[in-house]
Amino acid sequence: MSSQKRKAEPNSDAKLFPIFVKKTKQDPDASSSTSGQASSSSNSQSASSNDAAQLALPEFARLIDFSSVETAEEITIRLRNISQALLHDFHFVARKADGKETEFKVLEAEFYLQIETIHEDPFTHGSEEQKLSGRWYFHRAPRRSEDSTRSATSLTAYRTGSRKGMDLTFGGPLLPALAQRFAPAKVQDSETVPSASTGTADSKISVPSPKQLLKGGILIRTLRQLGPGGKVISGPSLLVDQILSVSGASSIEELVEQKWEGNISAFLSDDPKESPPTCLYLKAVDPPKRTTPKIYYSPRIGLDLSHPGTTGPSVLPLHPRIRYLVRPYRFFVQPDLLTANGRAHTFLGVLQSKIEDQVKTTTMDAALAKTFLSSEICKLTGLKENTAAKYLAEYKAGRVAGVSVIEAQIGPKGKGAAGSPATYLKLMGALSKLL
């Protein structure tokens, strides 16, 4: 990627994950927050951005199509609204051929998105399935990419074993049939296109020319199975195993090619005859059952700076792997339930939500020095207080050490940094000082 293209992207990697910093008229209570909401109650029903109007399926379908997006600000708005919709407004339903359905609520997911010149995230798979929105994409086996600004995947083989994963694709256009089905009446007359903020139509906006690079996926990391027991399935691979199990399939190939008959759409057809007997689809939550727990945001799990082509912090503009590593593109609720993976990442997301108000009136380091932080984070995450205190100390140590910590993680020597809480938090602390 050229430096000219990178200039089109704003520096949105600052100390407090300001993807959701800017206040808008539609969201008057929004603050400089990683959570994108003002309420601190886990079940708040107040009029904050966390309680945005519920989206219907047509609105959501238009929202995930980024074909008309032209600016980073539009991306920011859409990512916030998509995260709120997936965590608050929709469930996943797995249906078997015998009619039995298993319903799931999303607790944790991550954004990966590539849009040429304005959002070229190097950690995005960029698979063929990700070219169209509103589909289920099971992760393909990775291929070595010599280009440090791009990832590459197999065109045929799915990932197996403990490396499986499933995305809801977004970014690219919808399948033509879905686009027509969910288009407002005026769009069908070429008078309007979906707006960036709600997915609804704004009049007299022309459709831009197709983008050469427009792919994305929302990696689903944790689901809670509804019903007796409320089983939590945490981790992308275990989650895929559960989808296979409740669908009566022994492999991804069997599920996609036989059970689903090759239909990977996440939207159930209006005509029952057009959807396979076994399928996985999005279902709008009944308004009386809709809850709005606090949403937290953190960097994504499992990413590092180990690609041999990654350049260090002295090279400007900063390499996209450095810039995108810190983006708060993981979104989650109920952090106390997310104990299987990424506890340091969860800690970081909750930490940022606890100090977001304080940094408006004081420095970041002064906010981090508050004595109540560790105990408050423990209450929300279930971490032991000595663990939380250690995590906080590592993060603060990284801020003090600065660039030397980052340099130590550039290239192959940084492989696996995300798996070590101490190393990872020190790195994130250093990056918070740099960016």
C-alpha positions as CSV (number, residue, x, y, z in Angstrom):
1,M,0.0,0.0,0.0
2,S,1.4,3.4,-0.9
3,S,1.8,6.2,1.6
4,Q,-0.5,8.2,-0.5
5,K,-3.3,5.8,0.1
6,R,-2.6,5.6,3.8
7,K,-3.0,9.4,4.1
8,A,-6.7,8.9,3.3
9,E,-7.2,7.2,6.6
10,P,-7.4,9.4,9.7
11,N,-5.1,8.7,12.7
12,S,-7.8,6.9,14.7
13,D,-5.5,5.0,16.9
14,A,-5.1,7.5,19.7
15,K,-5.1,6.9,23.4
16,L,-8.7,6.2,23.9
17,F,-9.7,4.3,20.8
18,P,-11.6,7.3,19.4
19,I,-13.5,5.3,16.8
20,F,-16.5,6.4,18.7
21,V,-15.3,9.7,20.0
22,K,-17.2,12.2,17.9
23,K,-20.5,13.3,19.2
24,T,-23.4,13.4,16.7
25,K,-26.9,14.9,16.6
26,Q,-28.3,11.4,16.4
27,D,-26.4,10.3,19.5
28,P,-26.3,13.3,21.9
29,D,-25.1,11.3,24.9
30,A,-22.1,9.8,23.2
31,S,-18.7,10.5,24.8
32,S,-15.1,9.8,24.0
33,S,-15.8,6.1,24.7
34,T,-14.6,2.7,23.6
35,S,-18.1,1.5,24.4
36,G,-20.0,4.0,22.3
37,Q,-22.5,4.7,25.1
38,A,-23.0,6.8,28.1
39,S,-24.6,4.4,30.5
40,S,-22.5,2.4,32.9
41,S,-25.3,0.0,34.0
42,S,-25.0,-3.4,32.5
43,N,-28.8,-3.4,31.8
44,S,-29.4,0.3,31.3
45,Q,-32.6,1.2,29.5
46,S,-31.8,5.0,29.4
47,A,-31.8,7.0,26.2
48,S,-28.1,6.5,25.4
49,S,-26.4,5.3,22.2
50,N,-26.6,1.9,23.7
51,D,-30.4,2.1,23.4
52,A,-30.6,3.1,19.8
53,A,-33.8,2.3,17.9
54,Q,-34.0,-1.4,17.0
55,L,-33.1,-2.3,13.4
56,A,-35.2,-4.5,11.3
57,L,-33.7,-7.0,8.9
58,P,-34.0,-4.8,5.8
59,E,-32.3,-1.9,7.6
60,F,-29.5,-4.2,8.8
61,A,-29.0,-5.6,5.3
62,R,-28.5,-2.2,3.9
63,L,-26.3,-1.2,6.7
64,I,-23.7,-3.9,6.1
65,D,-23.4,-3.0,2.4
66,F,-20.6,-0.4,2.3
67,S,-20.7,0.1,-1.5
68,S,-21.7,3.8,-1.0
69,V,-19.2,4.5,1.7
70,E,-16.7,7.2,0.8
71,T,-15.2,8.4,4.1
72,A,-13.6,7.0,7.3
73,E,-16.3,8.9,9.3
74,E,-19.0,6.9,7.5
75,I,-17.2,3.7,8.4
76,T,-17.0,4.8,12.1
77,I,-20.8,5.3,12.2
78,R,-21.6,2.1,10.5
79,L,-19.3,-0.1,12.7
80,R,-20.9,1.4,15.8
81,N,-24.4,0.7,14.5
82,I,-23.6,-2.8,13.3
83,S,-22.1,-3.8,16.6
84,Q,-25.1,-2.5,18.5
85,A,-27.5,-4.3,16.1
86,L,-25.7,-7.7,16.4
87,L,-25.5,-7.5,20.2
88,H,-28.9,-6.1,20.9
89,D,-31.3,-6.6,17.9
90,F,-30.6,-10.0,16.3
91,H,-30.1,-13.6,17.2
92,F,-28.7,-16.4,15.1
93,V,-31.0,-19.4,14.5
94,A,-29.8,-22.8,13.4
95,R,-32.6,-24.9,11.9
96,K,-32.4,-28.6,11.1
97,A,-34.3,-30.5,8.5
98,D,-36.8,-31.8,11.1
99,G,-37.7,-28.2,11.9
100,K,-35.9,-28.1,15.3
101,E,-34.4,-24.7,15.9
102,T,-31.5,-23.6,18.2
103,E,-31.3,-19.9,19.0
104,F,-28.1,-18.0,19.9
105,K,-27.3,-14.6,21.2
106,V,-24.0,-12.9,20.1
107,L,-21.8,-11.9,23.1
108,E,-18.5,-11.2,21.3
109,A,-17.4,-10.5,17.7
110,E,-14.7,-8.7,15.7
111,F,-14.6,-6.5,12.6
112,Y,-12.3,-7.1,9.6
113,L,-12.7,-4.7,6.7
114,Q,-10.9,-3.7,3.5
115,I,-11.9,-0.7,1.5
116,E,-9.4,0.7,-1.0
117,T,-7.7,3.9,0.1
118,I,-9.9,4.6,3.2
119,H,-9.7,1.4,5.2
120,E,-7.1,-1.2,4.1
121,D,-7.0,-3.5,7.2
122,P,-4.1,-5.9,6.6
123,F,-5.5,-8.5,9.0
124,T,-8.6,-9.1,6.9
125,H,-8.7,-12.5,5.1
126,G,-9.9,-11.0,1.9
127,S,-11.4,-14.3,0.7
128,E,-13.8,-14.7,-2.2
129,E,-16.8,-15.2,0.1
130,Q,-16.1,-11.8,1.6
131,K,-16.8,-10.0,-1.6
132,L,-20.5,-10.1,-1.0
133,S,-22.3,-9.1,2.3
134,G,-24.8,-11.1,4.3
135,R,-23.2,-14.5,3.9
136,W,-21.7,-17.0,6.2
137,Y,-18.0,-17.4,5.6
138,F,-16.1,-20.4,7.2
139,H,-12.4,-19.6,7.4
140,R,-10.2,-20.9,4.6
141,A,-6.7,-22.2,5.2
142,P,-4.2,-19.4,5.1
143,R,-1.6,-19.0,2.3
144,R,1.7,-17.2,2.8
145,S,1.5,-13.6,1.7
146,E,4.7,-11.7,0.8
147,D,2.7,-8.5,1.0
148,S,2.6,-7.3,4.6
149,T,-0.4,-5.2,3.9
150,R,-2.5,-8.1,2.7
151,S,-3.6,-11.5,3.9
152,A,-4.1,-14.5,1.6
153,T,-6.3,-17.6,2.0
154,S,-6.9,-20.9,0.2
155,L,-9.5,-20.9,-2.6
156,T,-10.6,-24.4,-1.6
157,A,-9.7,-25.8,1.8
158,Y,-11.5,-24.8,5.0
159,R,-9.5,-24.5,8.3
160,T,-9.8,-27.6,10.5
161,G,-9.0,-28.7,14.0
162,S,-8.8,-25.9,16.5
163,R,-8.3,-23.2,13.9
164,K,-11.8,-23.0,12.5
165,G,-13.8,-19.8,12.4
166,M,-17.0,-18.3,11.0
167,D,-17.8,-14.7,9.8
168,L,-20.9,-12.9,8.8
169,T,-19.6,-11.1,5.7
170,F,-20.0,-7.3,5.3
171,G,-18.6,-4.5,3.4
172,G,-19.3,-5.7,-0.2
173,P,-22.6,-5.4,-2.0
174,L,-25.5,-7.7,-1.2
175,L,-26.4,-10.4,-3.6
176,P,-28.6,-8.8,-6.3
177,A,-31.7,-10.7,-5.1
178,L,-31.2,-9.6,-1.5
179,A,-30.5,-6.0,-2.6
180,Q,-33.7,-5.9,-4.5
181,R,-35.7,-7.6,-1.7
182,F,-34.4,-5.1,1.0
183,A,-34.2,-2.0,-1.1
184,P,-36.6,0.9,-0.2
185,A,-39.0,1.7,-2.9
186,K,-37.1,4.9,-4.0
187,V,-33.9,3.0,-4.3
188,Q,-35.5,0.7,-6.9
189,D,-36.1,3.9,-8.9
190,S,-32.4,4.9,-8.6
191,E,-33.3,7.9,-6.5
192,T,-31.7,6.9,-3.2
193,V,-29.1,4.8,-1.6
194,P,-28.7,3.6,2.0
195,S,-27.4,6.2,4.4
196,A,-24.3,5.5,6.5
197,S,-25.8,6.0,9.9
198,T,-29.0,3.8,9.8
199,G,-29.1,1.9,6.6
200,T,-32.2,3.8,5.6
201,A,-32.6,5.8,2.5
202,D,-31.5,9.4,1.9
203,S,-33.0,10.9,-1.3
204,K,-31.1,12.0,-4.4
205,I,-27.7,10.5,-3.6
206,S,-26.0,8.9,-6.6
207,V,-24.4,5.5,-6.3
208,P,-20.6,5.6,-6.6
209,S,-18.6,3.4,-9.0
210,P,-17.7,-0.1,-7.7
211,K,-14.6,-0.3,-5.6
212,Q,-11.8,-2.7,-6.6
213,L,-11.1,-3.6,-3.0
214,L,-14.2,-4.1,-0.9
215,K,-14.3,-7.1,1.4
216,G,-15.0,-7.8,5.0
217,G,-16.0,-10.2,7.7
218,I,-17.4,-10.1,11.3
219,L,-15.7,-12.9,13.1
220,I,-18.2,-14.4,15.6
221,R,-16.2,-15.2,18.8
222,T,-18.8,-16.0,21.5
223,L,-22.4,-17.1,21.4
224,R,-24.8,-17.9,24.2
225,Q,-27.3,-20.7,23.4
226,L,-30.7,-19.7,24.5
227,G,-32.9,-22.0,26.5
228,P,-32.2,-24.2,29.6
229,G,-28.7,-23.7,31.0
230,G,-27.8,-20.8,28.7
231,K,-24.7,-22.5,27.5
232,V,-21.9,-20.1,26.5
233,I,-19.8,-21.1,23.5
234,S,-16.6,-19.1,23.5
235,G,-13.8,-19.3,20.9
236,P,-14.2,-19.3,17.1
237,S,-13.4,-23.0,16.6
238,L,-15.7,-24.3,19.4
239,L,-18.4,-22.0,18.1
240,V,-18.2,-23.6,14.7
241,D,-18.2,-27.1,16.4
242,Q,-21.5,-26.1,18.1
243,I,-23.1,-24.9,14.8
244,L,-22.1,-28.2,13.2
245,S,-23.5,-30.2,16.1
246,V,-26.9,-28.5,16.3
247,S,-27.1,-28.7,12.5
248,G,-26.4,-32.4,12.4
249,A,-23.2,-32.1,10.3
250,S,-19.8,-33.7,10.9
251,S,-17.8,-31.2,8.9
252,I,-17.9,-27.7,7.4
253,E,-18.0,-29.3,3.9
254,E,-21.0,-31.4,4.8
255,L,-22.8,-28.5,6.4
256,V,-22.2,-26.1,3.5
257,E,-22.5,-28.4,0.5
258,Q,-25.0,-30.9,1.6
259,K,-27.1,-29.6,4.6
260,W,-27.2,-26.0,3.3
261,E,-27.2,-27.1,-0.4
262,G,-24.5,-24.4,-1.0
263,N,-26.8,-21.6,0.2
264,I,-24.6,-19.5,2.6
265,S,-27.0,-16.6,2.9
266,A,-27.6,-15.3,6.5
267,F,-31.0,-14.1,5.5
268,L,-34.0,-16.5,5.5
269,S,-35.9,-16.3,2.2
270,D,-39.5,-15.0,2.3
271,D,-40.4,-18.1,0.3
272,P,-39.8,-21.2,2.4
273,K,-39.2,-23.2,-0.7
274,E,-36.1,-21.1,-1.5
275,S,-34.3,-21.8,1.8
276,P,-32.8,-25.2,2.5
277,P,-34.4,-27.3,5.3
278,T,-31.2,-26.9,7.3
279,C,-29.9,-23.4,7.6
280,L,-28.4,-20.7,9.8
281,Y,-30.2,-17.3,9.7
282,L,-30.5,-13.9,11.4
283,K,-33.6,-13.3,13.4
284,A,-34.8,-10.0,14.7
285,V,-35.4,-10.0,18.5
286,D,-39.0,-9.4,19.7
287,P,-39.0,-5.8,21.2
288,P,-40.2,-7.0,24.6
289,K,-37.3,-9.4,24.8
290,R,-34.7,-6.9,23.7
291,T,-32.0,-6.1,26.3
292,T,-29.2,-3.5,25.9
293,P,-26.3,-4.5,28.1
294,K,-23.2,-2.2,28.0
295,I,-21.0,-2.7,25.0
296,Y,-17.3,-2.7,25.4
297,Y,-14.6,-2.3,22.7
298,S,-11.0,-3.6,22.6
299,P,-8.4,-4.5,20.1
300,R,-8.9,-7.8,18.3
301,I,-7.5,-11.1,19.7
302,G,-4.6,-13.1,18.3
303,L,-3.0,-10.3,16.1
304,D,0.7,-9.4,16.3
305,L,3.4,-7.6,14.3
306,S,5.3,-10.7,13.3
307,H,5.0,-10.5,9.5
308,P,8.6,-10.1,8.1
309,G,7.5,-7.1,6.1
310,T,6.3,-5.0,9.1
311,T,8.4,-1.9,9.5
312,G,9.3,-0.4,12.9
313,P,7.8,2.7,14.5
314,S,10.7,4.9,13.2
315,V,9.4,4.4,9.6
316,L,6.7,6.9,8.7
317,P,3.9,6.7,7.9
318,L,3.4,3.9,10.3
319,H,3.0,0.5,8.9
320,P,-0.7,-0.5,8.6
321,R,-0.1,-3.5,10.9
322,I,0.9,-1.2,13.7
323,R,-2.0,1.2,13.1
324,Y,-4.7,-1.5,12.8
325,L,-3.3,-3.7,15.6
326,V,-4.7,-1.2,18.2
327,R,-8.1,-0.5,16.5
328,P,-11.0,-1.3,18.9
329,Y,-12.7,-3.6,16.5
330,R,-13.6,-6.3,19.0
331,F,-17.0,-5.6,20.5
332,F,-18.5,-7.5,23.4
333,V,-21.0,-7.6,26.3
334,Q,-20.9,-9.4,29.7
335,P,-17.1,-9.5,30.0
336,D,-17.4,-11.8,33.1
337,L,-18.5,-14.6,30.7
338,L,-15.6,-14.2,28.4
339,T,-13.0,-16.3,30.3
340,A,-11.8,-18.7,27.6
341,N,-9.7,-16.4,25.4
342,G,-8.3,-12.9,25.3
343,R,-8.6,-12.0,29.0
344,A,-5.9,-9.3,28.6
345,H,-7.9,-7.9,25.6
346,T,-11.1,-7.9,27.7
347,F,-9.2,-6.2,30.6
348,L,-8.0,-3.5,28.2
349,G,-11.5,-2.8,26.9
350,V,-13.0,-2.6,30.3
351,L,-10.1,-0.4,31.5
352,Q,-10.7,2.1,28.7
353,S,-14.4,2.2,29.6
354,K,-13.6,3.0,33.2
355,I,-11.2,5.9,32.5
356,E,-13.0,7.4,29.5
357,D,-14.6,10.2,31.5
358,Q,-11.5,11.0,33.6
359,V,-9.3,11.7,30.6
360,K,-11.5,14.6,29.6
361,T,-10.2,16.5,32.6
362,T,-6.8,15.0,33.3
363,T,-3.9,13.1,31.7
364,M,-4.0,9.5,30.7
365,D,-1.3,8.6,33.2
366,A,-3.2,10.4,36.0
367,A,-6.3,8.5,35.2
368,L,-4.4,5.2,35.2
369,A,-3.0,6.0,38.7
370,K,-6.5,5.9,40.3
371,T,-6.5,3.3,43.1
372,F,-10.0,2.0,42.4
373,L,-9.3,0.8,38.8
374,S,-8.2,-2.8,39.6
375,S,-11.1,-3.5,41.9
376,E,-13.6,-2.0,39.5
377,I,-12.3,-4.0,36.6
378,C,-12.4,-7.2,38.8
379,K,-16.1,-6.6,39.5
380,L,-16.9,-6.5,35.8
381,T,-14.5,-9.2,34.4
382,G,-14.3,-11.8,37.2
383,L,-10.5,-11.4,37.2
384,K,-8.7,-11.8,40.6
385,E,-7.6,-8.5,42.0
386,N,-3.9,-9.4,42.0
387,T,-4.2,-10.4,38.3
388,A,-6.0,-7.1,37.4
389,A,-3.3,-5.2,39.3
390,K,-0.6,-7.0,37.4
391,Y,-2.2,-6.4,34.1
392,L,-2.5,-2.7,34.9
393,A,1.1,-2.5,35.9
394,E,2.2,-4.1,32.6
395,Y,0.2,-1.6,30.6
396,K,1.6,1.3,32.5
397,A,5.2,-0.1,32.2
398,G,4.7,-0.2,28.4
399,R,3.8,3.5,28.4
400,V,6.9,4.3,30.3
401,A,9.2,2.1,28.1
402,G,7.8,3.4,24.9
403,V,9.3,2.7,21.5
404,S,11.8,0.1,22.7
405,V,8.9,-2.2,23.6
406,I,7.4,-1.9,20.1
407,E,10.7,-2.5,18.3
408,A,11.1,-5.7,20.3
409,Q,7.9,-7.0,18.7
410,I,8.5,-6.1,15.1
411,G,9.0,-9.1,12.7
412,P,9.3,-12.8,13.5
413,K,10.5,-12.2,17.0
414,G,7.0,-10.8,17.8
415,K,5.3,-14.0,16.9
416,G,2.8,-15.0,19.6
417,A,2.9,-11.7,21.5
418,A,-0.9,-11.7,21.8
419,G,-0.8,-15.0,23.7
420,S,1.2,-13.5,26.6
421,P,-0.8,-11.1,28.7
422,A,2.3,-9.4,30.1
423,T,3.9,-8.9,26.6
424,Y,0.7,-7.9,25.0
425,L,-0.3,-5.3,27.6
426,K,3.2,-3.8,27.6
427,L,3.0,-3.5,23.8
428,M,-0.4,-1.9,23.9
429,G,0.8,0.5,26.6
430,A,3.7,1.5,24.4
431,L,1.5,2.0,21.4
432,S,-1.0,4.1,23.4
433,K,1.9,6.5,24.0
434,L,3.1,6.5,20.4
435,L,-0.2,7.0,18.6
